[in-house]
Every structure is written in structure tokens, then in C-alpha cells.
Amino acid sequence: MKQGNIRRAFSYFESGAVLLVTSSDGKRDNVMTISWQMVLDFSPRIAIATGEWNESFRTILETGECCLCVPSFDMVETVVGVGTMHGSQGDKFGRFELVRSKAMKVRAPLIPDCLAALECRLEDYVEDHGILIFKGLLLWENAGKKDRRVIHANGDGTFFADGEFRDLRREMRDRLPEGLE
């Protein structure tokens, strides 16, 4: 992965991709799957919904940081495996052969096999709804990743992927944030 323009970070998340969320308490790294996320604005600010049932939840609240990683569709079996294994059952990185690399601004690891990874600081917690709001600090992009399709969950155990892209930036140029032209 190489460092990317932080102003582009929201573009990886706006489509509602399933995420791998990494955390670290300084002794142990963990990863969880999240399909409930949303972009809040172009800054980037990203919200996820989770709770006590995820072991990473408490770690993220205590450390105030994580990495939001965007897996590609060729990783869908791994994403489901991570999501169906509780952190107390063992090392998910080892079990699912997830490569990790060191982040620059947070302790949580990056997953370089993903399309992108966003180092984040916890900005707010809306307890009544289990919503964690993060400010993106540093974006990492994997431009060499062949499978560019992001994973979307249907909520019933089935998933779909993006496949067709069209470049309409010229038509939208006056609506795009500065730096994305």
C-alpha cells in the first residue's frame, strides 16, 4: 500500500462497503467485520454501528482509534470468517492468514491486501444507537490490487460486488470537493 490523498478517503466508503475494522490494545491486535457504516461528509468522517458483542468495541472505546479497511470481493470468504469468529476464540489474523502492517498514526494495524485502509481517531460515541464516529487521519491505497470490487452485504447472508465503473467526473466537476478533480 502507498499513502494516498486523505481528501479521497470518503470515496472508498461512500458506496457502503463492508469493512474490516482493526484495533489494538498494545498487547493484542484484533479485527472485526462491519457492514453498518456511513460517510458523514467529505472530511472524512465515517460512522459505524457496533456494540458490546464485538470484542473490538471496548478496545476502540478505550484506545480511541482503529483502522477501517476496505476489502475487495476476492476476500469475501475471509470477511465472513472474521465476522463469524469472536475475538476470544483466537487470533483472527493468523486463522485467516491476514497480513498486517504498521500504521503511522494509530496502533491498530493496516491490512495491506485490502483496497484501502483509513487510520482513524474516535471522535464521538452515540451510545443510544451504538454509533462510533471516526475522523480519518491517514489514507492508504492499494493501487496494485487486481480485484477492485467492494463487498456489499444484503443482510441475509448473501453479498454482491460492484463491477462496472463509469467516469463522470467532468460532468460533476463543480460538485466535487477540491483536490478530487
N, C-alpha and C positions, 0 to 999 in steps of 0.2 A: 504494500500500500504506500501511497505517497500523500503528503499533506495537500489538502485541497483548499479552495476558497470558502471560508466559513459562510459567506453570503449565499452560497449554493446549497447549504446543508438542508434547508427545508424541502428542496426538490426531491430528495430521496425519501422523505417521509410523507409528503402531501398526498400521495396515492393510497395511503392507508395500509402500507406493507406490514406483514408480520415481522416482528423484531426478535432478535436475541439480545437480552439485556444482561450485561456482565456487571459484577460487583466484586469487591474485595474488602475484607476487614483487616487486611495487613498480614493475616496468617493463612487465609484460605480464599481462593477465587471461586466464584460461583457464576452460573449462567441460567437464565430462565427464558422461556418463550412468552411473548406478549402479542396478542392480536388486537388489543384495545388501545389504540393510540391516535393522537391527532396533532396536527400542526396548529399552533396558536397564532403565529404571524411569521413574517419574513426574517426575524432577528437572529437566529432561530430559537424559538421556544416550542418545546414538544411536551405534550402531556400523555401519560399512560395511566391506565386504571389497573390496580392490583390490590393486594391486601395481605393479611397475616398468613394465609395459606401458602404463600410463596416465601421460602426461606430468605431469599434475597431482599424482600421487602424491608425487614428490620435492619439489615446491613445498610441498605440505601438510606433509610431514615437516619441511622447513626452516623454514617460517614458523609452523607450529603452529596454523594457522587455516584456515577455509573458510566458505562458506555452503552449507547444504543447502536446495535449493529444490524445492518440490513442484509439478510441472507438472500441468495438467489435461489431460483426454483430447483436447481440441481441439488440443493441442500435440504429439500423438504422432509425427507425421512429423518434426517438428523434433527431438524427443528421440532418435529413431532416427538421424537425420542426424548429430547431435552425437556419438552413441555409435559411429558407424562412421567418423568422421574423426579422425585423430590430430592432436594439437595442433601438431605440427611441420609440418603441411600448410597452416597459415594461421590466420587469425583466425576462430574459430567464431562469435563474437558477430556479426561482420559478415556472414559467409557465410549464417547462418541468421536474420539480422535480429532477433537477441535484444536487446531493450532492457536496459540495465543501469543501476542506480542505486547511489549510495554507501551503504555500510553505516556504522553508527555505531561499532562496537567492533572491527571487523576490516577489513583491506584488500580482501578478496575482495568482489566486487560482488554486489548483490542482483539478482534477475530479477523485476521487478515484475509481469510478466504471469502469473507462477505464482500458485497458490492461497495459498501461504505460503513464507516463507524464514526460516531459522534461522541466525543468526550463531553460529559455533562456535569453540571453542578445542580443540585436540588435547589429550586427557587421557592417552591411553595408546596404545601400538602393540604388538600381539601379533604379532611378526614371523613366527613359525612358520605362522601362518594368514592373514597379510596383513590383519589386522583393525585398523582405526583406530577408536578410541573418542573421541567428542567430547562436550564439555559445552556445552549450549545456553546462549547468553548473552542473546540478544535475539530475540524472535519478531516477524515482520512478517506481516500477514494482508491478503489482497486480498478484502474482503467484496463488492466490486462485480463480481467475476468471475462471468459467467453460467454457464459450464460448471463445475460443482462436482465432476465425476467425476475420481478419481485413476486413474493408469495402473498396471496390474499386468502384469508380464511372465510368460509361460508358459515361457520358456527355450528356445523353438523358433522364435523369430521372430514369434510371434503375441502379441497383447496383449488385455487386456479391461479394462473400466472399471466402477466402481461406478455404480449408477443409482438404487437405492431406499434411502430413509432412513426410519427409524422412531425416534421419540423415546421412549426407555425410561429416561430419567434418574430419573424419580420412583421407579421400581421398583429402581433401583440406587443411590439417594442415599446409603445407608450404606456403599457400596463406593467411591465417588468421592473423589478427593483434595480437600482443602479448596480452595475457590476455583473449583470447576467446577460447583457446584450450579446 
